[in-house]
């Protein structure tokens, strides 16, 4: 049987929704996941934007009342705000009751508060899954510093990461043009970076696009950004080739063929 998990917040509009989506995305085959609020309102649009920006499914999310779930058993009842924890710490028939402390992004003036909160909750979800699952999918493993720096040790991988960091998103054929390398070599290195957790891919028609994984640690993003900013010389020729490519797929063009998509 799946482990049943309930995430609680007062309004069920941000943090508990994020936790529900993350755990369902990463561990839906092992966890039945729910969220609710003690005083439900509506899902904050910034919550939806943050989830979509991280490549997570946000369609159909609604705020739900905890009263609808009061007679159900959960193996874990996890509150993400003090008010919900005070009111639901003695969940009837509940298993383990936990309190996760995360500042309310709605009360922050930081324009990236929702994105930061989503990333912080994702780290806690990863740890939760590691503790409660014997077989953890590689998507949710915590990227360690040694793995990160090993990934940067190869020139092709490093240049690919720096180009993607600058451009936001690139497809295989754009990297082939920029680095003047064949498709099998580019795809092999991109596959290694994806497996390590540095890149996220998406398919659009005949093309596969790559971007930095939205759950990448902030300090790792800073390393890539600073390396790019201080390594303009090594990127000069690849960027010139990319610029000369012309009708690029990431800019709405269609120069790539199906054979270059993998």
Secondary structure as UniProt FT lines:
FT   STRAND          3..9
FT   HELIX           15..27
FT   TURN            28..30
FT   STRAND          31..37
FT   TURN            38..39
FT   HELIX           45..53
FT   TURN            54..55
FT   TURN            59..60
FT   HELIX           66..69
FT   TURN            70..71
FT   STRAND          76..79
FT   HELIX           82..88
FT   TURN            89..90
FT   TURN            92..93
FT   STRAND          96..99
FT   HELIX           105..107
FT   TURN            111..112
FT   HELIX           113..132
FT   HELIX           138..140
FT   HELIX           145..151
FT   HELIX           155..167
FT   STRAND          170..171
FT   HELIX           172..179
FT   HELIX           183..196
FT   STRAND          199..204
FT   TURN            205..206
FT   STRAND          207..212
FT   TURN            214..215
FT   HELIX           218..230
FT   HELIX           232..244
FT   HELIX           249..251
FT   HELIX           258..260
//
